[in-house]
């Protein structure tokens, strides 16, 4: 079982993104759909988001 973690910036109404170590990311409103990411892809995604 994956331990999903919500962003510390998540709204209290449940609109958030969750991260699962070694698995990827998902939307808390649709937890059955996951976007699998490797560690390299995760790092690249974070760099792109931070530079935007």
Helices and strands as residue ranges (DSSP letters): E 4-6, E 17-20, E 24-27, G 28-30, E 34-36, H 39-51
